[in-house]
């Protein structure tokens, strides 16, 4: 009985060996290397490089933006021809905006981001998180990153919201890269040095 089973087992091993043999002429194609998010002019909403935004979001059409506010508090909404494609908000500690209120706003965002497996930002970007919200309150900006940081001795808060991320991109990594650039650009525009 045992001798009858042995040839069947050897035959099965032989079939597996043939099935796992690579056919000549078949070449595996490596995944493409994703382009990094880099800082370069021109900028969208004054803080986000247009080319980086297009790379991350996959948006290709013409952009129209509207900015409201100043160094202390402001927002920018940039849309392509079909929908809202980028929102950037910034706030600064000062008259009417206490440090405690900035902390309250950030804690509120952190609570939401934590429910969606958000990722804590690197410490050099200050306090904050990045997340993909499966059911965002606004319904159209699921990719979000928020950071509270120091610049010129005052606390600042920047929010960046995207409606989509291009297929194959690492949304969280890209959001963190966009925040890094936005903080640097903010410092250049408003003559302060960003830090944690």
N, C-alpha and C positions, 0 to 999 in steps of 0.2 A: 504494500500500500504506500509506504513512504517513498519508494522509488518512483511510483507513478506521479506523485505530486512534484518531485524535484524537477523533472523536465518541463512541467508546466510553469513552475516558478522561474526557471532559466529563460523560458520563452518570453515571459512577461518582462523580465529585466532587459532582454534583447530589444523588445518593442519600445520600451522607455528610452533606451539608449539611442535608437534610431530616431524617435520622436524629438529628442532634445538636441540632435545634431544640427548645426547651423548649415543651411543650404548655401552653396557657393553662389555669389552674385547678390546676396541679400546684405545690404549695408544699413546698420542702424544709424539714425540721424540724431545727433545730440540736440537737446533743447537749446533754443536761441538764448544768447546772453542778453539780459535786459539792460537797456540803457539806464545809466544812473541819472538821478534828479540833480541838476546843476543850476547854479545861479548865473543868470545872464539877462541883460536888457533885451527887449523892453519888458515892462512889468504890467501885470493885470492887478487892479486894485492897489497900486503903488507898492505892494509887498510881495507879490507872487510872480516869479518869472513866467512870462507867457508860454515859452517853449516847454518849461517844466510842467505847467498846468496842462497843456495839450498832451504831453507825453503820459502823464498820470491818468488823466480823465478820458483820453481818446477823442475829445472834442476837436473837430476839424474846421467847422464853419466860422464865419466872421463873428467877432465878439463885440458886444455893446455893453458898456458899464455905466454905473451911476454911483458916485461917491458922495456921502453926506457926513459932515462933521469935521473935526480938526485933530490935532495931536492928542488931546485929552480923551475924546470919545467920538467914535465914528463907525461907519459901516460902509461896505461896498458890495454891490450886487452886480455881477457880470453875467449876462445871458448870451447864449448863442441864438440861432434863429428859431429854435424849437422850445427851449425851456430854460429855467434858471440853472446855471451851471456852476456858479461859485459864489459863496458868501464869505466875507471876511469882516470880523468885528474887532475893534480894539477899544480898550478903556484904560484910563490912568487914574491912579489915586490923586485926589485933590478936592477942591470945593465941590460938594455934592456927591462925591464918590470916595468913601472912606476905605481904608485897608480892610476893615471888617466886612464891608459890603463886597469888595472884590473877592475876599476869601469865601463869603457866603455863595457868590455866583459860581466860583470854581468848585466848591463842595457839592453844589447842586448838579453840576455837570458830571463830576466824578461819580456821584451816586448813580446817575443814568448810565454812564459808560461802564461802570462795574457790573451792572446787571447784564451787559452785553459782552462780557469777557474783555473789557478794555485793557490796554497795555499802558503801564506807567511810563512816562517820558524819561529819557536820560536826565540825570541830575543837572547837567550843565544847561538844560533848557528851563530850569525852575521846577515848579510844581505843575503837574498836569497829566493828561491821559489822551490816548487816541483810541478810537473804537469804530466798529461797523455796527450800526444800530439796525437790527432787523425790522423794527417798527418805530421809526423816528416820529416824534410828536408832530413835526411839520409835514411828514409824509414824503418829502422829496429830497432830503439831504441826509442820507444814511451814513456817509463817511465823514467823521468829525474828529477834530483834534483841538484841545484847549490847553493853554499854558499861562500861568501867572509867573512873572519874572521881574527882576529889578532892572531898571535902566535909569541912570542919572539920579540914583537915590530914591526913586519912587517906584512903587509897584505898578505893573502893567499887566493887562490880560488880553490875550489874542485868541480868537476863535477862528477856525477855518472849517468850512462845511462844503463838501462836494456831493453831487447827486450820483456820481458813478465813478468807477475806476476801470481803466482799460483792461481787457481780458489778459490774464497772465501776469498782471502786476501784483506786487505785495502791497496791499492797501495800507496796512499799518506802517510799514517801513517808509512808504512814500509820503504818508501824512506827517510822519516825524521829520522827514527831510524837508518838506514844505515849511513846517514850523521853524526849523533851524534857519532857513533862508529868510522867512518873514521877520524873525526877531533881529537878525543881522541887518536887514534892510530897514527895519523900524529905527534901529540905532543910527544908521546913516542919515535917514531923513530928519530925525529929531535930535541929532547931536548928543547921543548918550551911548553908553556901552552896556549892552545886555549881559546879564549874568543871573545865576540862581538866587 
